[in-house]
Amino acid sequence: MSKEILSQSFNFEGQVALVTGSGRGLGRMIAETLLNGGAAIALHDINEEAPNAFGESPSLTALAATLSGRGGAKVMSVIGDISKEDDTKAMVKKVEAALGPISILVNCAGGDIAAKGGKPNPNDALYISLEDAHAVMNRNFMGTMLMCRAVVPGMVQRQNGAVINFGSLNGHIGVSPEVVYGCAKAAILHYTRCLALEMRPHGVRVNAVSPGPTTTARFLATRTTDPAKMDGVSLERYAKPAEIAHAVAFLASSQAGFVNGQVLRVDGGMTLFAG
């Protein structure tokens, strides 16, 4: 992450941001970008060791210490399962006690992960196990909804806040495999629109990003990549984590103060269709 250029064009001073799934990958880059803009940051992951899965940090606590060492706004960490309501409430309570009211919520945690870990197998429309289907839906759609339920009522009371949910290209087009994952992401995108409609009178903005393939440590470690798509002038390449983070930062910022209920596909034009 240190090799990527962090945005300095957004001012988040006085803001408190909770970024789920920010122990590694896209979530971490988003947290670093918001921190660079002056926001106090609550890092989150499902367990203390998650950031070490692909060698990005020894632990969530260690990552918080590293980012805190850069000076500026405060950084803390919380651990919890976003698919469990009690966990989401406890995390929000801990963050707000330490940092103050959450004004930016980024629901980045998710993934196409089976009930017992790894990818569901089979992972299609008809034969994925119900156990794995429930696990994928809970990890993605239900987790996003529960985090919003824990954070957004406070934003309504304060008449201020920004929520950025995470979709995926899989939520826009028919796919196989990863069918249930695609359905979960499609549900998140429509939930974003519905919540945005409900929040219009309260000054709380709810938007989403749908990234294309992105060169996170996990992506590079678990996929066979095309060297021709790693760099270059062409947009027919993989995204860099900072490119997704900058889109999130825009949606969280005052520059997007009249943007609500929108889905920003950050994919270099991989999907070009109306809507």
ABEGO torsion letter per residue (X at the ends): XAABBBBAABBABGBBBBBBGAABEAAAAAAAAAAAAGBBBBBBBABAAAAAAAGABABAAAAAAAAAAAEEBBBBBBBEBAABAAAAAAAAAAAAAAAEBBABBBBABEEBBBAAEEBBOBABAAABBAAAAAAAAAABAAAAAAAAAAAAAAAAAAGBEBBBBBBBAAAABBBOBGAAAAAAAAAAAAAAAAAAAAAAAAGBBBBBBBBBBBBBAAAAAABBBBAAAABEABABBBBBAAAAAAAAAAAABAAAAABBGBBBBBAGGABBBBX
